[in-house]
Amino acid sequence: MNQTKEEKNVHFNTDKNLFVGVLTVSDRCSKGVQEDKSGPKVAEVISCLKGYNVIITTFIVPDEVEEIKTVLKHWTDDVKLNLILTTGGTGFSCRDLTPEATKQVLEREAPGLQIGMFVAGLKSTPFSMLSRAVCGVRKSTLILNLPGSVKGAKESLEAVLAVLPHALSLLEDNGGTVPHYQTKPKENVVQCGCYQQEDDTNITKNPDSSDNDGKVARRLRESSYPMMPMKEAVSLVLHHSSASSSVSEIKLFSDSLGYVLAEDIISKENIPPFRASIMDGYALIASNTPGEFDVVGRSVCGDGDYAQQLQHRMAVRINTGAPVPDTADAVVPVENTKLLQEADEGETEVKIEVLKKFTATQNIRPIGCDVHEGERLLVAGNLLSAPDIGVMASVGHTQVKVVRRPLVAVFSTGDELIDPTSDARTGAIRDSNRITLILTFKKHGFQVHDLGIVPDIRDKLYDTFLSACEKADVIVTSGGVSMGEKDYMKSLLVRLGAKIHFGRVFMKPGKPTTFATLEKEGGHRKLFFALPGNPVSSIVTCNLFVLPALRKMSGYKQASATIIKAKLGFDVNLDPRPEYQRVRLDWSSSNENNESYLPVVMSTGVQMSSRLQSMITANALIVLPPRTQSISRLHRGDVVDAMLIEQP
């Protein structure tokens, strides 16, 4: 996408991401005895802030100073949200402690915002004078206390809504080169009204660009993308990966395994289509049993119906699944008979004796007892399994409409990369990411376009992105997303016209993972996953983000991987970020002196993000929580979440 100088200078009047935390402070809401109504209302109001793609994180805490402080510090220092809005705990009650907790976190107060909310509140009710709300800044995050009532929270936030873009822009710029007020405001966008016409001789860097026109000395020293919490990152990906049930294709039933049905399957026939024997034995008239019977014929599978009319004390030898003669009403198992007379040296049975009494319909499957004509066998949305396809085969449904799976394009980036078949050379690394990703997608049934290795040349990377958009629905890359001088992927996505939803994730490994979307003509959406270049980071983030997106686009009802509980088989130190360690779940030893019957987590060795060997025997990723002041280490026997990535 071509950009003018003016557009590059815009900070807040383009639809850029705004990361907001809404913290409800309430003893009752935190215990679940009262519904939180203020938090959702605050989220509703702030989500309407024009010029921003507002991404909201919500949380509820009791009226406890330390718990309030813990969340505020985590959101400002670790997650690095742009704006935090608290609601509740600002009054005169002895449990109203939000202002006290907030003051202990703030580095600078913003009394003007407090006054603005106070004045607006007075216009509505004199009771606004009882609010002790504070506002201020910690690091680059703006924090506002709002009242706990729905009406008060809404009115207070709306009172300062118009100036928030200016405040947030100044915090983001942090006293940098050119503030946003030197950019001419666009029409129909909320503005702060401080635009000044000045000489634009010092161009502000687009916060979405990481290459600064190739001038390495002027590159950013800190990413402009806040760290997205893992839960919100996954939710964003799935939100933008919705399946289109209208995009379907016809598959031969034998090729439809693993696809999602786009239509109901209705049987056009009965199964069985005739009265069928359940046993190997003799078809006869039940009222004649027990006693002697003349064997007058046979009915075997595939020979058609036995047409002769059965008379008193006549029987027809019959096989399991064969048609029962019309005049017979029961089948006697061969085990309940005795041979009385044979012929042709044992080739023919002439007379038998039935040894016990049988009743009508015994051992006969009636017409349509398994499947009746017009019955709905499978419902649209089902993920087709081998038994599902067997059911379709049984009724002759050989052409099936399924949800089309997304097409995937994969390429690796880096001047240092060489193909695995190439001879080694100094400074070169064989590309293992591309083949690992491609085979992972193929294993899960997705068609992949291999676009090879692309050097760190902007135009070549840009052209490859364009080519990928023509070939695929989902574009997956590895490398070029961190802070290196040739890490161009984020800026190229912006140039392409894509919307970057997150550029960093609060996780280990995979922090620089980037997700973007591009809306094409006709409503076709392209998804971009720019994964880190480290081999383990690449495949871990593929499992956490890309595969769930592909499943969702394919119509899966459950897109995320299965998570189970497991017991640690070793001690492990926690990282400041949530960590996804590669492990093997062992069921063979889990029940020895283990009353919980949970699988035991076995390490796959050193967990460096460059060491792909840690994935060789891994069948799961354990989800380790971030380190806190109270918990810095988990011990053998502790129960953790484990996400299955392979068959146990």
N, C-alpha and C positions, 0 to 999 in steps of 0.2 A: 504494500500500500504506500503510495507516494505521500510524503508529508511536507507541508510548507514550514517555513521557519516559525510562523506564528503558532501553528498547531503543535510543534515540538515544545513550545514554551508552556503549554497549558498544563496546569497542575490538577485543578479540581473540576473544571467544566467539561471534561471528557468522562465517559463511563469507565472509571477505573475502580479497582477493588478497594473497599473500605471494610476493614476487619473490626467488628464491634463485639464487645462482651456485655451481656445484660445479666446482672447479678441481683437476684431477689434475696433480701435479707428478712427472714421470718422464721421464728421457732415453729409455728404451726404448719407452715407450708413445707418446711424441711422434714417434718415428721409425717407428712402426707395426710394430716387430719383436716387441712384446708386447701382448697384449690388456689393456685397462684394465678391471679387475674391481672395484676399489675405488670408482671414481667412480659407476658405476651402483648399487652397494650403498648409498652415501651418499644418492644421489637417491631410492632406494626408501624409505629410512628417513625422510627429511625429508618426503617426500610424504604420509606418514601422520599428520603433525601435525594434530591435531583442531582444528576451528574455522577452518581456513584452506583456501582454494583455492590450492594451492602451484603456482607457475609456475617451472619450473627452466630455467636456462641452463647449459650444460656447455662446458668447454674443457680442452684438454690442452697443457701447456707443458713444455719440458725443465727440468732443474735449473739454471737460470740466474737469478741475482738480478734482473737488469734486466727479463727477460721476465715473471717472476712479478710484479714491481712494476707493470709496464705494465698487465697484466690487472686487478690489484687496483684501481689508480687509475681505470681506465676504468669498471669496474663500480661503484665508489663515487661518483666525481665526475660521470661522464657519464650512465651508465645508472641510477644511484641505486638499486641493489638493496637490499633490506632485510637480507639475510643472505648471507654468503659462507662456504662450507665448502671448505677445501683438504684434500687427502689426498695424503700422500707427502712425503718430504724432511725428516722431523723427527728422524731418527736421528743417529748419530755418524759416518757416512761423510763423507769430504771433499766429496762432491757433495750432501749433505743441507743445503740452504741455505734452505729455506722459512721457518724462524723468522727468519733474518737479513733476508730480503726483507720479511717481514710487519712486523717491528719498524720498518723504515724508512718504512712506510706508515701505521702506526697513529698516532693522535693521543692515545689513552688506552688503557692496557692493562686487562684484566679478569682478574686472577690467580685470582679465585674460581672462574671457569669452568675454568681450567687445573687447579686443585686438585681440583675435582669429577671431571674426567675421569681425573686421576692416581689418585685413591682408588679409583674404579671399576675402573681397569685393574689395580691391585694385587690385587684380589680374584680376578682371572683368571690373572695371570702376573706374576712379579717383573720380567720384562723390560720392563714398562711404565715402570720407572724410567729406562730409556734414552731415553724420548721427551723432546724438547726443545720441544714444541709451545707456542705462545703464542696468546693470545686478546685481543681488544680491539675498539676502535671507531675508525672513521674517518668523520667527518661523522655521518650517521645510519645507517650500515651497521655491523652486527656481523660480525666476522671471527673464525672459529675454525679453528685448525690441527688436523687429525686425522692419525693414523698412516697409513702407506701400506698396511698389510695389510688385507684385507677384514674379518677378525674384529676387529682393533683399531679400525678406523674405525667399524664398526658399534657396538661396545660403548661407545666414547668418546662418540659422538653420542647414543646412547640414555641415557647417564648425565646429560646436561644437557637432554634433550628437554623435560622437565616445566617447566623454568624459562624456556625460550626465549620463550614467549608474553609473560611479564612483561617480560623484557629488551627484546624488540622493541617492545612497547607503550610502554615508557618512552622508548625512542629516538625513536619516532614522535611522542609527545606533546611531547618536548623541553622538559620543565619547564613545560608549559602549564597550563591552568586546572584540570581535574579528571582525575587519573589513573584508569586503568581499575579500580583496586581499590575505587573508590567505587560500582561497579556490582555488583549482586548476581549471582554466577555462575550460569550455567545448568547444569542437570544433565547428566551424561554428557559433559562437556567437560573436557579437561585444564586445570587451573587452577594458579595459583601459590600459592594459599592465603592471600592477604593482603587479602581483602575486609574492609572496615570499614564499619559502618553509620554514616553521617554525614549531616548535613543537606545536601541536594542543592539548594543555593540558586543555584549558579553552573553552568549547564548547559553541558556540553562540546558543542561543535559536532560533528555527524556528519561524519566525514571524507569521506563521499561527497556532502555538500551544499556547493554553492558560493554560495548566495544568502543564507545566514544570516538567514532570515525577513525579507528585504528591508532589513536594516540595513547599508547600504553600508560604513559605517565599520568594521564588524566582519567584513567579508568576508575570506577568506584572502588573504594576500599572496604565498603560494607554493602551487602545486598540491599536493594531497595524493597525487596519482598519480605513481608513479615512471615514468621514461621507459622504455618497453618497447623492447628491441632489435628492429630491423626483422624479422629472421628469425623471432624468437619470435612477434611480432605476426601475421605472415602464417600461421604454423603454427597459432596459436590460432584464427584466423578459419576456416581450412580444416577444423580439427578439429571445430568446431561447425557446419559447413556440409555435413555428410554428406548425400548423396542418399538418398532412400527409394525403392528400386526398386518397392516395393509400391504407391506412389502413381503410378498410370498413367492414361492416357486413350487413347481411340481417335481416330485422326486419319485423314482421307482421305489416301491416299498422296501426292497432289499438294500437300498442305498440311504434309507432315512434314519438309521440308528443315530441317536444323539441329537436329532433335530427336535424342534418344538412344533407341535401340530398347530396349523392355522385354520383347521376346520374340524367339525365333529365327524366322527366315523359312525355311520348308520348301516346296520346290516340289511342286506337285500334278500337274505335267505335264512332258513332255519337250520340249526345244528342241534342234533342230527336231523337230516332231511327226511328220515324214515324212523320207524320204531326200531331201536337197535338193542342187541343183546349185550348185557353187562358181563356175562359169563361164557366160558366154553362149556357146552352141555347140550340140552335137548329142548326145543320149543314144542309146547304141547298145550292141551287144555287143562287148566289147573284143577277143575272139578273132578277129573278122572284120577287124581293122585290120592294115595300111593297105589301101586299096582304094576301090571305088565303092559308094555307098549310095543307095537310094531314100529320099527324104524323105516320110514318110507321115503326118505330123501335127505338132502343136506342143504344148508344155507351158509355160504362162506363169503368173506369180505371180497367185494369186487365182482361177484357173480350176478348181482341183481337180485330182485325179490324172488322168493320161492312161491310159485303161483298155485300149486296144487292145494285144494281144500282139504284140511285135516278133518278126519272123522273120529269117532269114539275110539280111544285107546291107540291113537296114532301119534308118532313123534317125528320131528325133523332134527337131525344132528346140526348144531349151529356153533359158529365161532364168535369170540368176543368182537363186538362192533358190527357184526353182520345183521342184515335186515331180518326182523321177525315176521314169519308168515302172517297174513291178515287174520286167519282164523285161530291162531295161537294166542294165548293170553298170559303165558308165563314161560320162564326158562328155568330148567332144572340143571344145576351144576353137575358136571360129570362125576364129581366126588360123591354125589348122593344117588348114584345108580349102580346097578350090577348087570354085567353082560350075561344074557341067558342063551343067545344063539348067534353064531357067526356063519359066514359063507366065504367062498373064494379064498380059502386058506388064510382067513383073518383079514382080508382086504375089505370085507363088508360086514357091518353090524346088521343083524336081522331082528333081534328081539332084546329088549332091556327090561329091567325092573326098577321102578322108582321107589326108593326106600322110605320116604317120608311125605307128609302132606305139604303142598304148596298152595299159595293163594294167587288170585288173578293180579296181574301187573308186576308180579315179583320178578326181579332181575331184568326188567325191561326199561330202557331209557325212552320216554315218549318223544314225539316230534317237537323240536324247538326247546327241549328242556335246558340245553346249555346256552343257546342263543336263539332268540325268536326274531322273525322278520320285523324290521322297523325299530329294533332295539338300538339305543345309543351305546356303542361299545367304548369309544374313547372321546374325550372332550377336548376341544380346542384349548391350547395352553399346556397340554401334557408334554413332558419330555419323553420322547419315544425310547423305550427299552426293547430288549430282545423279545420278551413276552408280548409286548404291545404289537410288535411287528408280526409275531406269530399269530395273534388274534386276527390282524388284518388279512394275513394269508389264508386263515381258515374260512373266511367269508368271501375270498376272491377280490379283496380291495387292494389292487396292485399299484394304483397311482394315488399319491397322497400329497396334499397341499401342506407345506411347512413354512415356518418363518425363515426368511433368508438370513443366513449367517453373514456378519460383516466381513468384508475383505480387509486384510491387514498388509501394510507395507512396512518393511524393516530396513534400516540402514545404520551403519556405524560411522562415527565421525572421528577424525584425528589424523594428522600428518604422520604420526608414528606407527600407524596400523598397517600391517601387511596381511595378505591372505594366508590362511593356514598352509596352503600348498606351496607358498613361496619359500625361497632360501632365506635363512637368517642373515641379518645385516646389523651393523652397529646402530644402536639407538632405536631399533624397530621392535614392535611387539605384535605377535600374531593375534588376530582378531578372534576371540572366543565368544564375545557377547552375541554377535549376530547369529551364529549357528545355534547357540543355546536358546535364544529367544525364538528363532524360527521353529526349531523342533518342539519347543514347549507349546507354541500355538498349534502346530500340526497335530501334536499328541491330543489336543483338546478339540480337534476337528475343524480348525480354521484354515482357510486357504491363505497362503502368504506370498507376497511379491518380494523377492530379495533384490534390493536396490544397491547392494554392495557396500563398499567402503568409500566415503566421500571425504576428500581432504579439507583442511580448515581454510577454505577459500569462500568468502561470503557468497559470491555469485553462483558458484557451483552448488553450495548448500541450498541456496534459494531456489535454483533451478530444480534441484532434487525434490524439494518440498512441493514445487508446482507439479512435477511429474507424479509424485506420490498421491497428490490430491486427485489426479485424473484416474489413478489405478485403484485406489483403496478408500475405505471408509474410516479406517483407523491407521494413523501413522505413528510408528514407534521408532525412536532413535536412542542411541546410547552415546554418551559423551557430549562435551561442549555446553554443560549447563551450570557450571560452578563459577568461580571468580577469576579464572585464568584469562590471559590476554587474548586467547583465541577461542574463548567460550562464547560463541555467537548465537546459540540456539534461541534464547529468549528474544533477543533483538530482531532476529529473522522472523520469528513468529509474529511479532508486532508488525514488521514490514509486510508480512503476508496478509495482514488484516485480521489475524486471529485474536481472540480474547483470552488472555492468560488469567486463569482462575486461581492458580497458586504457583509460586515459583520456589517455595521452600516448604518443607514439612517437618514438624517437630517429631523426629524419629531417628533411629539408628539401626542399620545403615540406610542411606538414601535421602539425606537432608535436602539436596538441591533438586529433587524430583519436581518436574514442571508439567502442568496439565493445562491445555488450551483447547478452544473450540473455534471453528470457522463456519459461519453460515453461508452456504452457497445458494445459487439460484435454484428455485423449485423446492426450497425448504430442506435441501440436503445438508446435513451437518457433518463436518469432518472433526474427528477427535485426534488430538496430538498428545502423545506421552513422550516427553523428552526425559529419558532416564539417565542416571549417572553413569560414568564410564567404568567405574570399578566393577569387576565381574559379579561379585556377590550382591552389591547394591543394585545392579541391573536386574538380576533374576528375582531378588526379593521384592523389589518394587513392582516388577511384572506380576508377581503372584498377588500382591496386595491391592494393586490399582487396575492393571490392564486386563487381567483375566476376568475379574468381576464385571468390568465394563463390557467386555465381549459377550459374556454370558447374558447380561441384562439386554444388550442389543439383539441377542438371539432369541429373546423371549422367555428366558429362564425365570421362574417365579422366585427361586432362591439363587441369587447371583453370587453372593459371597461364599467363601470356602467354609467348610464345617469346622467349628471350634469345639474342642472337648476339654475336659479337665485331665491333668496328668500330674504325677508326683516327680519332683526334681530328684535326680540321682546324684547330684553334686551340688556343692556350694557355688554361689555366683554373686559377684559384686554388681550392684546396680549402677547404671549410667544416669547422668542428669536428664537424658532423653529416654522416652520409651524405646526399648530395644527388641529387635526380632532376631533371636539367635537360631541358627540352624541346628536341628537335633534329630535324633532317631527315637521314636517311641517304641519301647520294648514291652510287649505283652507276655513274653515267655517267662520272665522272672517277676512279673508284677504281683503275682498272687502268693508268693512265698512270704509268709509272715506279714501279709498286707491285707488288712480287713477291708480296705476301701475298694479293692479290685480295680484300681486305676492303673493305666500304663505308666511305666517308669521312663523318665526323660534321660536319655543318654547323649552326651556331648559328641559332636563330630569333629572336635579338635579346635585349633586356633580360629577365632572368629573375626580375623581381619577381613575388611571388605574387599581386599584384593585376592584373597585366597579362595578360589573356586572349589578347591578340594573339600571345603566344609559342606558343599551341597551334594557330594557324591552319594553318601549313604543317608542323607536327610530325607525324612518323610513328613516332617512338620517344622513349623516355626513356633517357638515359644514366645509368648508376649510378656515381656518383663516390664513392670511399671517403672516410672522414673524415680530416681533416688530422692528421698526427702530427708529432713533433719532427723526424723525418728527411725527411718528404715533405709539403710544403705547396703544391705546384703540379704540375700535369700539363702536358705539352708536346705541341705538334703532332706527330703521328705515334705517340704513345703509344696502346696498345690498351686499350680499355675495354669493359665490358658494355653492351649496348643492348637494351632491352625494346621489342619491336614493339607499337605501339598502333594503327597503321593499315597498310593495304597500301602497300608501298614504291612 
